[in-house]
Amino acid sequence: MNIGQAATASGVSAKMIRYYESIGLIEAPVRTEAGYRVYAGDDVHTLRFVKRARNLGFSIEETRELLALWRDKSRASADVKAFALRHIGELEARIGELQAMVKTLGHLAHHCHGDGRPDCPILEDLADAPVRQGAVRAGSRGRVRHHA
């Protein structure tokens, strides 16, 4: 099948398929003499695996590690479980950060009059917020941002 068909069958856009190939996350498929990519069922299966891993919040590098574990038939399931549990801990930490942001922003919005006056506690807080240690920045995993 061609890249469009592989994209439809896997749920991964053709653009993302090309990107995953360019960074070596997935192997480049066989090409025709004219240079067109030809995907097999195994390629689509791998693309579905990658899509599911990414939808579960795994980074590109973590997805690469998961692919290696998936392909290694001699690996122990304990290795995969430990990997998943570590990711759960990271997700729980991110959830806590998001909940704290909702609480703070809700408090600020509650104290904003929302009228025609220029006074706004939301903007005042953003302008006067101290730099916090351990602030989270957006990365390849789409994490939330705390800007200094």
C-alpha positions as CSV (number, residue, x, y, z in Angstrom):
1,M,0.0,0.0,0.0
2,N,1.1,3.6,-0.5
3,I,1.6,6.2,2.2
4,G,-1.9,7.5,2.0
5,Q,-3.4,4.1,2.4
6,A,-1.0,3.4,5.3
7,A,-2.0,6.6,6.9
8,T,-5.7,5.7,6.6
9,A,-5.1,2.2,7.9
10,S,-3.0,3.3,10.9
11,G,-4.6,6.6,11.8
12,V,-1.2,8.3,11.5
13,S,-1.0,11.2,9.0
14,A,1.3,10.9,6.0
15,K,3.3,13.9,7.3
16,M,3.8,12.1,10.7
17,I,4.8,8.9,9.0
18,R,7.5,10.8,7.0
19,Y,8.6,12.5,10.2
20,Y,8.9,9.2,12.1
21,E,10.9,7.8,9.3
22,S,13.2,10.8,9.1
23,I,14.1,10.5,12.9
24,G,14.5,6.8,12.7
25,L,11.6,6.0,14.9
26,I,10.2,3.6,12.3
27,E,12.1,2.0,9.5
28,A,11.8,3.4,6.1
29,P,9.7,1.1,3.9
30,V,10.6,-0.6,0.7
31,R,10.5,1.8,-2.3
32,T,9.5,1.2,-5.8
33,E,11.9,1.9,-8.7
34,A,10.1,5.2,-9.0
35,G,10.8,6.0,-5.4
36,Y,7.3,5.6,-3.9
37,R,7.0,4.1,-0.4
38,V,5.4,0.7,-0.2
39,Y,4.0,-0.3,3.2
40,A,3.2,-3.8,4.4
41,G,0.8,-4.9,7.1
42,D,3.7,-5.0,9.6
43,D,4.5,-1.4,8.9
44,V,0.9,-0.4,9.6
45,H,0.9,-2.5,12.8
46,T,4.0,-0.6,13.9
47,L,2.4,2.8,13.1
48,R,-0.6,1.8,15.2
49,F,1.7,0.9,18.1
50,V,3.4,4.3,17.8
51,K,0.1,6.2,17.6
52,R,-1.2,4.4,20.7
53,A,2.0,5.0,22.7
54,R,2.0,8.7,21.7
55,N,-1.7,9.0,22.6
56,L,-0.8,7.6,26.1
57,G,1.6,10.5,26.5
58,F,4.9,8.7,25.8
59,S,7.6,10.9,24.3
60,I,9.3,10.1,21.0
61,E,12.3,8.6,22.9
62,E,10.0,6.7,25.3
63,T,8.1,5.4,22.2
64,R,11.5,4.3,20.7
65,E,12.2,2.4,23.9
66,L,8.8,0.8,23.9
67,L,9.3,-0.3,20.3
68,A,12.6,-1.9,21.3
69,L,10.9,-3.7,24.2
70,W,8.0,-4.8,21.9
71,R,10.4,-6.2,19.3
72,D,12.6,-7.9,21.9
73,K,10.8,-11.2,22.4
74,S,13.3,-12.2,25.2
75,R,12.6,-9.2,27.4
76,A,10.8,-9.7,30.7
77,S,7.3,-8.2,31.1
78,A,8.6,-6.8,34.4
79,D,10.7,-4.4,32.4
80,V,7.7,-3.2,30.5
81,K,5.6,-2.9,33.7
82,A,8.4,-0.8,35.4
83,F,8.5,1.4,32.3
84,A,4.7,1.9,32.4
85,L,4.7,2.5,36.2
86,R,7.4,5.2,35.8
87,H,5.2,6.9,33.2
88,I,2.2,6.7,35.4
89,G,4.1,8.6,38.1
90,E,5.1,11.3,35.6
91,L,1.4,11.6,34.5
92,E,0.3,11.9,38.1
93,A,2.8,14.7,38.7
94,R,1.6,16.5,35.6
95,I,-2.0,16.1,36.7
96,G,-1.1,17.7,40.1
97,E,0.6,20.6,38.3
98,L,-2.5,21.1,36.1
99,Q,-4.8,21.0,39.1
100,A,-2.7,23.6,40.9
101,M,-2.9,25.8,37.9
102,V,-6.7,25.5,37.7
103,K,-7.0,26.4,41.3
104,T,-4.7,29.4,41.0
105,L,-6.3,30.7,37.9
106,G,-9.8,30.1,39.3
107,H,-9.0,32.1,42.3
108,L,-7.6,34.9,40.2
109,A,-10.7,34.9,37.9
110,H,-13.0,34.9,40.9
111,H,-11.3,38.1,42.2
112,C,-11.4,39.8,38.8
113,H,-14.4,42.2,38.5
114,G,-14.7,41.6,34.8
115,D,-16.0,45.1,34.2
116,G,-14.8,48.1,32.2
117,R,-12.1,49.1,34.7
118,P,-8.5,48.3,33.8
119,D,-7.6,46.8,37.2
120,C,-7.2,43.0,36.8
121,P,-5.8,40.7,39.4
122,I,-5.1,38.1,36.7
123,L,-2.7,40.4,34.8
124,E,-1.3,41.7,38.0
125,D,-0.4,38.2,39.2
126,L,1.2,37.4,35.8
127,A,3.3,40.6,36.0
128,D,4.3,40.2,39.6
129,A,4.8,36.4,39.9
130,P,8.2,35.5,41.3
131,V,10.4,33.1,39.5
132,R,9.7,29.6,40.8
133,Q,12.2,26.8,41.1
134,G,11.5,23.7,39.1
135,A,9.1,25.4,36.7
136,V,7.9,23.2,33.9
137,R,8.5,24.1,30.3
138,A,6.8,22.7,27.3
139,G,8.7,19.8,25.7
140,S,8.1,17.3,22.9
141,R,5.5,15.7,25.1
142,G,3.3,18.8,25.1
143,R,3.7,19.5,28.8
144,V,2.1,22.5,30.4
145,R,4.1,25.7,30.8
146,H,4.9,27.7,33.8
147,H,6.6,30.8,32.5
148,A,8.9,32.9,34.7
